[in-house]
Amino acid sequence: SILADAYVQDFIKNTPVSDDALKTEYERFKDNLGNEYKARHILVEKEAEARDIISKLQKEPGAFAKLAQEKSKDTASKAKGGDLGWFDPRRMAPEFGAAVKSLEKGKFSDEPVVTSFGYHVILVEDSRPIDAPPMERVKAGLTQQIQQQSLMKHLDDLKAKAKIEITKTSEAEAKSDETKTPAAQ
């Protein structure tokens, strides 16, 4: 274990991450950030309540904030008319995040969105690309990620080149081991 750790540390020390590799990884990181959304929601306990709210919104779309204040059981957003502010949908319940990403700006869900919290009616107000943090702030993490990828590739190459032999013990040796008492082994 000590030798393996020393080998890994030596590999990392002697395989520095190039600036080009870091820039490439940073661009890939930025491309994967996606969008953040500004949305409102109304959270209720029963599907019938959510369907009733959707029916009311279809007749009067501008009533979302008012209905949220009256009906929502989310105490954090209720007073603000269901306003959740800007958020990354990946940080929400998966069903909620998927619903937000599928809605167009200015549209509300026409079916209740079910999560472990209850039934949601969601209104997406806006979306924008997530601003990437400056390279200097994520440089250490990206460097570590590149080093891990490089190490895994190196270890996979070593395994591919290695000659591995698995030998069976003879039947006589196996039976001899089986007849020994645990104390004798």
C-alpha positions in Angstrom: 0.0 0.0 0.0 2.8 2.4 0.9 4.6 1.5 -2.4 1.5 2.0 -4.4 0.9 5.5 -2.8 4.5 6.4 -3.4 4.2 5.3 -7.0 1.1 7.5 -7.5 2.7 10.5 -5.8 5.8 10.1 -8.0 3.6 9.8 -11.2 1.7 12.9 -10.3 4.9 14.8 -9.5 6.6 13.8 -12.7 3.5 14.3 -15.0 2.7 18.0 -14.7 -0.5 19.3 -16.2 0.1 21.6 -19.2 -1.5 25.0 -19.6 -3.2 23.7 -22.8 -4.7 20.7 -21.1 -6.0 23.1 -18.3 -7.5 25.5 -20.8 -9.2 22.6 -22.7 -10.6 21.2 -19.5 -11.8 24.7 -18.4 -13.6 25.1 -21.8 -15.3 21.7 -21.4 -16.3 22.7 -17.8 -17.8 26.0 -19.1 -19.7 24.1 -21.8 -21.3 21.8 -19.3 -22.6 24.5 -17.0 -25.9 24.8 -18.7 -28.6 27.3 -17.8 -30.0 28.7 -14.6 -33.7 29.6 -14.3 -35.9 32.1 -12.5 -39.1 30.4 -11.6 -42.1 30.4 -9.2 -43.9 27.4 -7.8 -47.0 26.5 -5.8 -46.6 23.4 -3.6 -49.6 21.5 -2.5 -50.2 18.1 -0.8 -52.8 16.6 -3.2 -52.9 16.2 -7.0 -56.5 17.5 -7.1 -55.4 20.8 -5.5 -52.6 21.1 -8.1 -55.0 20.4 -11.0 -57.5 23.0 -9.6 -54.7 25.6 -9.5 -53.7 24.8 -13.1 -57.3 25.2 -14.1 -57.5 28.6 -12.5 -54.2 29.7 -14.1 -55.5 28.6 -17.5 -58.3 31.1 -17.0 -56.2 33.8 -15.4 -52.4 33.3 -16.0 -51.5 36.5 -14.1 -52.8 35.1 -10.8 -49.8 32.9 -10.2 -48.3 35.0 -7.3 -51.7 35.5 -5.7 -52.5 31.7 -5.8 -49.0 30.9 -4.4 -49.6 33.2 -1.5 -53.0 31.7 -0.8 -52.4 28.0 -1.5 -48.7 27.0 -1.3 -47.3 25.0 1.6 -43.7 26.1 0.8 -43.2 28.6 3.6 -39.9 29.9 2.2 -41.4 31.1 -1.1 -45.1 31.5 -0.3 -44.8 35.1 0.9 -42.9 36.0 -2.2 -45.7 34.7 -4.5 -43.8 31.4 -5.0 -40.6 33.1 -6.2 -37.6 30.8 -6.1 -35.2 33.3 -7.5 -32.4 32.1 -9.8 -31.3 28.5 -9.5 -29.5 25.6 -11.2 -32.1 22.9 -11.9 -29.5 20.2 -11.1 -29.7 21.3 -7.4 -33.5 20.7 -7.2 -35.4 17.5 -6.9 -34.8 15.6 -10.2 -38.4 15.7 -11.3 -38.6 19.5 -10.5 -35.4 20.3 -12.4 -36.5 18.3 -15.4 -39.9 20.0 -15.5 -38.2 23.5 -15.2 -35.9 22.7 -18.1 -38.8 21.5 -20.3 -40.9 24.7 -19.8 -40.7 27.7 -22.1 -40.1 31.2 -20.7 -43.5 32.6 -19.4 -45.2 29.2 -19.4 -46.5 27.2 -16.4 -46.7 23.4 -16.0 -50.0 22.1 -17.5 -49.6 18.9 -15.3 -48.7 18.7 -11.6 -45.0 17.9 -11.0 -44.7 15.2 -8.4 -41.7 15.2 -6.0 -41.1 13.9 -2.5 -42.3 17.2 -1.2 -45.7 17.1 -2.9 -47.3 18.4 -6.0 -45.9 21.5 -7.8 -47.3 23.9 -10.3 -44.3 25.7 -11.8 -43.9 28.9 -13.8 -40.7 29.6 -15.6 -40.1 33.4 -15.7 -36.6 33.5 -17.4 -33.4 31.6 -18.1 -29.8 32.5 -18.8 -26.5 30.7 -19.2 -24.7 30.1 -15.9 -21.7 32.3 -15.6 -18.5 30.3 -15.2 -16.3 31.1 -12.3 -12.9 32.6 -13.2 -10.3 30.0 -14.2 -8.1 30.8 -11.1 -11.0 29.8 -8.8 -11.4 26.3 -10.3 -7.8 25.8 -11.5 -6.9 23.5 -8.5 -9.9 21.3 -9.0 -9.4 21.0 -12.7 -5.8 20.2 -12.2 -6.7 17.4 -9.8 -9.3 16.1 -12.2 -6.8 16.0 -15.1 -4.2 14.3 -12.9 -6.7 11.7 -11.9 -7.7 11.0 -15.5 -4.0 10.8 -16.5 -3.3 8.4 -13.7 -6.2 6.2 -14.5 -5.1 6.0 -18.2 -1.6 5.2 -17.1 -2.8 2.4 -14.8 -5.0 1.0 -17.5 -2.0 1.0 -19.9 0.0 -0.8 -17.3 -2.7 -3.4 -16.8 -3.0 -3.9 -20.6 0.8 -4.6 -20.9 1.0 -6.8 -17.8 1.3 -10.5 -18.0 -1.0 -12.0 -15.4 -1.0 -15.7 -14.6 -3.5 -17.4 -12.3 -2.3 -20.7 -11.1 -4.5 -23.3 -9.4 -3.3 -25.2 -6.4 -3.3 -29.0 -6.8 -6.3 -31.0 -5.5 -4.1 -32.6 -2.9 -3.0 -29.2 -1.5 -6.6 -28.0 -1.5 -7.9 -31.1 0.4 -5.0 -30.8 2.8 -6.0 -27.1 3.5 -9.7 -28.2 4.0 -8.8 -30.9 6.6 -6.7 -28.6 8.8 -8.4 -27.1 11.8 -8.7 -23.3 11.9 -6.0 -23.2 14.6 -3.6 -25.3 12.4 -4.1 -23.1 9.4 
